[in-house]
Amino acid sequence: MMEETGDSNLALLQTLLHLMAWNDDTNLVSRGGLAGLNFVQQEAQRLLWQGGVLADGGLEALRQFDDELIARHLSPGGSADLLAVTWFLSAFPAGALFPL
């Protein structure tokens, strides 16, 4: 993703959209039930099908999505946690962490 964008922030935002689209986030279920989870997953998938933050107007679409999540009291905390782990692991060079 970094190779595509050249921008770590855009890469992280695009990755977050992917996580939100497919992760069965229990924080969303806790706050909004299965309907809340389904809404977030469907909207994130829709944004990705349009190119996500890499598309023209993608950042603005993500801001509008964020506003809608705030209005619905939905927080994709599980996806955010997975993003943090992804970002942390991206700092390691490719290859085995524990060579045998």
TORGU-846121 format. One record per atom (N, C-alpha, C): residue number from 1; residue in one letter; x, y, z; atom name. Coordinates in nm, 4 decimals. Example, Ala and Ser with C-alpha at 12.3 -4.5 7.8 and 13.67 -1.06 7.14 Angstrom:
pos;code;xx;yy;zz;site
1;A;1.3190;-0.5690;0.7800;N
1;A;1.2300;-0.4500;0.7800;CA
1;A;1.3200;-0.3300;0.7800;C
2;S;1.2850;-0.2250;0.7080;N
2;S;1.3670;-0.1060;0.7140;CA
2;S;1.2900;0.0030;0.7870;C
***
This chain:
pos;code;xx;yy;zz;site
1;M;0.0827;-0.1192;0.0000;N
1;M;0.0000;0.0000;0.0000;CA
1;M;0.0872;0.1256;0.0000;C
2;M;0.1966;0.1223;0.0768;N
2;M;0.2858;0.2387;0.0792;CA
2;M;0.3437;0.2655;-0.0591;C
3;E;0.3707;0.1589;-0.1352;N
3;E;0.4254;0.1771;-0.2689;CA
3;E;0.3251;0.2480;-0.3595;C
4;E;0.1972;0.2175;-0.3400;N
4;E;0.0923;0.2800;-0.4214;CA
4;E;0.0779;0.4282;-0.3913;C
5;T;0.0779;0.4616;-0.2626;N
5;T;0.0437;0.5976;-0.2219;CA
5;T;0.1648;0.6863;-0.1991;C
6;G;0.2741;0.6284;-0.1503;N
6;G;0.3882;0.7101;-0.1101;CA
6;G;0.3586;0.7916;0.0146;C
7;D;0.2466;0.7664;0.0769;N
7;D;0.2012;0.8441;0.1922;CA
7;D;0.1544;0.7465;0.2998;C
8;S;0.2253;0.7437;0.4120;N
8;S;0.1907;0.6465;0.5163;CA
8;S;0.0517;0.6719;0.5744;C
9;N;0.0099;0.7972;0.5843;N
9;N;-0.1237;0.8257;0.6386;CA
9;N;-0.2337;0.7732;0.5471;C
10;L;-0.2194;0.7965;0.4161;N
10;L;-0.3187;0.7435;0.3223;CA
10;L;-0.3192;0.5911;0.3248;C
11;A;-0.2008;0.5314;0.3327;N
11;A;-0.1920;0.3852;0.3378;CA
11;A;-0.2628;0.3316;0.4615;C
12;L;-0.2443;0.3968;0.5754;N
12;L;-0.3103;0.3522;0.6982;CA
12;L;-0.4615;0.3705;0.6900;C
13;L;-0.5070;0.4810;0.6334;N
13;L;-0.6513;0.5026;0.6193;CA
13;L;-0.7141;0.3991;0.5268;C
14;Q;-0.6466;0.3690;0.4161;N
14;Q;-0.6981;0.2684;0.3228;CA
14;Q;-0.7006;0.1307;0.3900;C
15;T;-0.5974;0.1010;0.4660;N
15;T;-0.5922;-0.0261;0.5389;CA
15;T;-0.7042;-0.0335;0.6418;C
16;L;-0.7293;0.0774;0.7115;N
16;L;-0.8390;0.0800;0.8084;CA
16;L;-0.9723;0.0515;0.7400;C
17;L;-0.9940;0.1086;0.6228;N
17;L;-1.1181;0.0800;0.5497;CA
17;L;-1.1306;-0.0691;0.5188;C
18;H;-1.0200;-0.1317;0.4781;N
18;H;-1.0232;-0.2761;0.4508;CA
18;H;-1.0584;-0.3538;0.5771;C
19;L;-0.9985;-0.3165;0.6881;N
19;L;-1.0288;-0.3849;0.8141;CA
19;L;-1.1753;-0.3656;0.8529;C
20;M;-1.2249;-0.2433;0.8402;N
20;M;-1.3645;-0.2159;0.8753;CA
20;M;-1.4604;-0.2920;0.7837;C
21;A;-1.4208;-0.3122;0.6597;N
21;A;-1.5075;-0.3795;0.5627;CA
21;A;-1.5229;-0.5282;0.5914;C
22;W;-1.4215;-0.5912;0.6521;N
22;W;-1.4241;-0.7370;0.6637;CA
22;W;-1.4111;-0.7896;0.8061;C
23;N;-1.3685;-0.7072;0.9004;N
23;N;-1.3505;-0.7517;1.0382;CA
23;N;-1.4853;-0.7549;1.1111;C
24;D;-1.5149;-0.8662;1.1756;N
24;D;-1.6354;-0.8749;1.2593;CA
24;D;-1.6036;-0.8109;1.3944;C
25;D;-1.6073;-0.6805;1.3961;N
25;D;-1.5623;-0.5973;1.5079;CA
25;D;-1.6615;-0.6058;1.6242;C
26;T;-1.6187;-0.6682;1.7338;N
26;T;-1.7088;-0.6859;1.8478;CA
26;T;-1.7402;-0.5542;1.9175;C
27;N;-1.6542;-0.4539;1.9034;N
27;N;-1.6862;-0.3234;1.9611;CA
27;N;-1.8062;-0.2623;1.8886;C
28;L;-1.8111;-0.2784;1.7574;N
28;L;-1.9271;-0.2299;1.6820;CA
28;L;-2.0531;-0.3061;1.7207;C
29;V;-2.0410;-0.4369;1.7384;N
29;V;-2.1567;-0.5177;1.7792;CA
29;V;-2.2052;-0.4729;1.9164;C
30;S;-2.1115;-0.4457;2.0068;N
30;S;-2.1474;-0.4020;2.1419;CA
30;S;-2.2209;-0.2685;2.1395;C
31;R;-2.1783;-0.1786;2.0533;N
31;R;-2.2383;-0.0450;2.0494;CA
31;R;-2.3635;-0.0365;1.9631;C
32;G;-2.3657;-0.1123;1.8531;N
32;G;-2.4758;-0.0964;1.7591;CA
32;G;-2.5444;-0.2239;1.7169;C
33;G;-2.5103;-0.3350;1.7837;N
33;G;-2.5695;-0.4624;1.7456;CA
33;G;-2.5205;-0.5066;1.6083;C
34;L;-2.5797;-0.6146;1.5604;N
34;L;-2.5412;-0.6644;1.4282;CA
34;L;-2.5767;-0.5647;1.3185;C
35;A;-2.6826;-0.4863;1.3407;N
35;A;-2.7195;-0.3844;1.2422;CA
35;A;-2.6092;-0.2799;1.2293;C
36;G;-2.5492;-0.2408;1.3414;N
36;G;-2.4390;-0.1449;1.3381;CA
36;G;-2.3178;-0.2012;1.2669;C
37;L;-2.2847;-0.3267;1.2969;N
37;L;-2.1724;-0.3925;1.2301;CA
37;L;-2.1974;-0.4016;1.0803;C
38;N;-2.3169;-0.4449;1.0422;N
38;N;-2.3499;-0.4578;0.8998;CA
38;N;-2.3433;-0.3240;0.8286;C
39;F;-2.3927;-0.2178;0.8926;N
39;F;-2.3864;-0.0851;0.8325;CA
39;F;-2.2418;-0.0463;0.8043;C
40;V;-2.1553;-0.0631;0.9040;N
40;V;-2.0151;-0.0227;0.8888;CA
40;V;-1.9470;-0.1058;0.7805;C
41;Q;-1.9674;-0.2360;0.7827;N
41;Q;-1.9032;-0.3210;0.6826;CA
41;Q;-1.9505;-0.2872;0.5418;C
42;Q;-2.0796;-0.2676;0.5246;N
42;Q;-2.1327;-0.2369;0.3916;CA
42;Q;-2.0847;-0.1011;0.3421;C
43;E;-2.0818;-0.0029;0.4305;N
43;E;-2.0376;0.1307;0.3898;CA
43;E;-1.8878;0.1303;0.3583;C
44;A;-1.8088;0.0613;0.4385;N
44;A;-1.6648;0.0530;0.4115;CA
44;A;-1.6397;-0.0193;0.2793;C
45;Q;-1.7147;-0.1255;0.2528;N
45;Q;-1.7008;-0.1963;0.1250;CA
45;Q;-1.7388;-0.1060;0.0086;C
46;R;-1.8454;-0.0296;0.0257;N
46;R;-1.8886;0.0627;-0.0807;CA
46;R;-1.7790;0.1644;-0.1103;C
47;L;-1.7206;0.2211;-0.0037;N
47;L;-1.6129;0.3182;-0.0231;CA
47;L;-1.4936;0.2544;-0.0935;C
48;L;-1.4597;0.1318;-0.0561;N
48;L;-1.3475;0.0631;-0.1210;CA
48;L;-1.3765;0.0362;-0.2680;C
49;W;-1.4993;-0.0031;-0.3007;N
49;W;-1.5349;-0.0280;-0.4405;CA
49;W;-1.5214;0.0994;-0.5240;C
50;Q;-1.5318;0.2146;-0.4588;N
50;Q;-1.5149;0.3430;-0.5271;CA
50;Q;-1.3693;0.3892;-0.5264;C
51;G;-1.2805;0.3094;-0.4669;N
51;G;-1.1389;0.3440;-0.4632;CA
51;G;-1.0882;0.3860;-0.3272;C
52;G;-1.1772;0.3958;-0.2294;N
52;G;-1.1358;0.4352;-0.0946;CA
52;G;-1.0752;0.5741;-0.0916;C
53;V;-0.9772;0.5935;-0.0047;N
53;V;-0.9162;0.7261;0.0092;CA
53;V;-0.8277;0.7599;-0.1096;C
54;L;-0.7999;0.6615;-0.1955;N
54;L;-0.7158;0.6851;-0.3125;CA
54;L;-0.7947;0.7442;-0.4284;C
55;A;-0.9264;0.7411;-0.4208;N
55;A;-1.0121;0.7946;-0.5266;CA
55;A;-1.0266;0.9458;-0.5120;C
56;D;-1.0623;1.0110;-0.6220;N
56;D;-1.0954;1.1533;-0.6137;CA
56;D;-1.2127;1.1687;-0.5175;C
57;G;-1.1987;1.2562;-0.4202;N
57;G;-1.3032;1.2771;-0.3211;CA
57;G;-1.3068;1.1708;-0.2133;C
58;G;-1.2107;1.0797;-0.2136;N
58;G;-1.2107;0.9698;-0.1183;CA
58;G;-1.1945;1.0134;0.0259;C
59;L;-1.1077;1.1103;0.0493;N
59;L;-1.0897;1.1586;0.1868;CA
59;L;-1.2160;1.2254;0.2389;C
60;E;-1.2816;1.3013;0.1533;N
60;E;-1.4067;1.3660;0.1949;CA
60;E;-1.5144;1.2610;0.2224;C
61;A;-1.5210;1.1575;0.1401;N
61;A;-1.6173;1.0493;0.1636;CA
61;A;-1.5883;0.9800;0.2961;C
62;L;-1.4609;0.9621;0.3283;N
62;L;-1.4249;0.9011;0.4564;CA
62;L;-1.4639;0.9922;0.5722;C
63;R;-1.4463;1.1227;0.5562;N
63;R;-1.4885;1.2176;0.6609;CA
63;R;-1.6396;1.2101;0.6833;C
64;Q;-1.7152;1.2005;0.5751;N
64;Q;-1.8608;1.1887;0.5879;CA
64;Q;-1.8992;1.0583;0.6570;C
65;F;-1.8290;0.9511;0.6248;N
65;F;-1.8510;0.8222;0.6904;CA
65;F;-1.8214;0.8352;0.8394;C
66;D;-1.7128;0.9013;0.8733;N
66;D;-1.6773;0.9238;1.0139;CA
66;D;-1.7873;1.0019;1.0856;C
67;D;-1.8386;1.1064;1.0214;N
67;D;-1.9481;1.1842;1.0811;CA
67;D;-2.0702;1.0959;1.1077;C
68;E;-2.1001;1.0067;1.0135;N
68;E;-2.2148;0.9163;1.0300;CA
68;E;-2.1905;0.8185;1.1453;C
69;L;-2.0683;0.7699;1.1582;N
69;L;-2.0365;0.6802;1.2695;CA
69;L;-2.0527;0.7520;1.4028;C
70;I;-2.0068;0.8753;1.4096;N
70;I;-2.0205;0.9539;1.5326;CA
70;I;-2.1683;0.9744;1.5652;C
71;A;-2.2473;1.0098;1.4647;N
71;A;-2.3906;1.0328;1.4866;CA
71;A;-2.4608;0.9062;1.5365;C
72;R;-2.4137;0.7904;1.4931;N
72;R;-2.4745;0.6630;1.5330;CA
72;R;-2.4074;0.6029;1.6566;C
73;H;-2.3107;0.6740;1.7130;N
73;H;-2.2360;0.6264;1.8313;CA
73;H;-2.1677;0.4920;1.8049;C
74;L;-2.1140;0.4786;1.6841;N
74;L;-2.0428;0.3568;1.6461;CA
74;L;-1.8932;0.3842;1.6433;C
75;S;-1.8177;0.2938;1.7012;N
75;S;-1.6723;0.3073;1.7047;CA
75;S;-1.6087;0.1748;1.6650;C
76;P;-1.5383;0.1718;1.5519;N
76;P;-1.4740;0.0479;1.5090;CA
76;P;-1.3424;0.0248;1.5839;C
77;G;-1.3522;0.0113;1.7150;N
77;G;-1.2332;-0.0018;1.7988;CA
77;G;-1.1528;-0.1275;1.7715;C
78;G;-1.2213;-0.2376;1.7392;N
78;G;-1.1496;-0.3607;1.7069;CA
78;G;-1.0670;-0.3454;1.5809;C
79;S;-1.1231;-0.2788;1.4809;N
79;S;-1.0485;-0.2539;1.3575;CA
79;S;-0.9324;-0.1590;1.3829;C
80;A;-0.9536;-0.0612;1.4680;N
80;A;-0.8452;0.0312;1.5030;CA
80;A;-0.7320;-0.0424;1.5736;C
81;D;-0.7664;-0.1356;1.6617;N
81;D;-0.6637;-0.2160;1.7290;CA
81;D;-0.5851;-0.2988;1.6280;C
82;L;-0.6552;-0.3596;1.5332;N
82;L;-0.5868;-0.4377;1.4299;CA
82;L;-0.4982;-0.3491;1.3430;C
83;L;-0.5426;-0.2264;1.3175;N
83;L;-0.4599;-0.1325;1.2411;CA
83;L;-0.3312;-0.1012;1.3165;C
84;A;-0.3411;-0.0822;1.4475;N
84;A;-0.2222;-0.0531;1.5280;CA
84;A;-0.1226;-0.1684;1.5213;C
85;V;-0.1718;-0.2911;1.5292;N
85;V;-0.0839;-0.4080;1.5195;CA
85;V;-0.0224;-0.4162;1.3800;C
86;T;-0.1017;-0.3904;1.2780;N
86;T;-0.0524;-0.3920;1.1401;CA
86;T;0.0592;-0.2908;1.1218;C
87;W;0.0379;-0.1712;1.1723;N
87;W;0.1383;-0.0649;1.1611;CA
87;W;0.2654;-0.1037;1.2353;C
88;F;0.2507;-0.1592;1.3560;N
88;F;0.3657;-0.2032;1.4346;CA
88;F;0.4449;-0.3097;1.3593;C
89;L;0.3756;-0.4102;1.3079;N
89;L;0.4439;-0.5191;1.2383;CA
89;L;0.5082;-0.4734;1.1079;C
90;S;0.4540;-0.3686;1.0474;N
90;S;0.5123;-0.3194;0.9221;CA
90;S;0.6518;-0.2614;0.9434;C
91;A;0.6879;-0.2328;1.0676;N
91;A;0.8204;-0.1779;1.0969;CA
91;A;0.9289;-0.2848;1.0927;C
92;F;0.8883;-0.4127;1.0926;N
92;F;0.9856;-0.5215;1.0892;CA
92;F;1.0184;-0.5565;0.9449;C
93;P;1.1439;-0.5877;0.9180;N
93;P;1.1786;-0.6296;0.7818;CA
93;P;1.1105;-0.7617;0.7479;C
94;A;1.0892;-0.7823;0.6203;N
94;A;1.0272;-0.9075;0.5767;CA
94;A;1.1184;-1.0240;0.6112;C
95;G;1.0580;-1.1347;0.6412;N
95;G;1.1346;-1.2541;0.6733;CA
95;G;1.0986;-1.3053;0.8104;C
96;A;1.1609;-1.4132;0.8465;N
96;A;1.1311;-1.4778;0.9740;CA
96;A;1.1767;-1.3916;1.0907;C
97;L;1.0891;-1.3742;1.1882;N
97;L;1.1257;-1.3006;1.3090;CA
97;L;1.2104;-1.3864;1.4012;C
98;F;1.1865;-1.5161;1.3976;N
98;F;1.2570;-1.6093;1.4853;CA
98;F;1.3192;-1.7195;1.4003;C
99;P;1.4325;-1.6904;1.3375;N
99;P;1.4932;-1.7929;1.2511;CA
99;P;1.5291;-1.9176;1.3305;C
100;L;1.5119;-2.0308;1.2678;N
100;L;1.5427;-2.1591;1.3326;CA
100;L;1.6849;-2.1999;1.3058;C
***
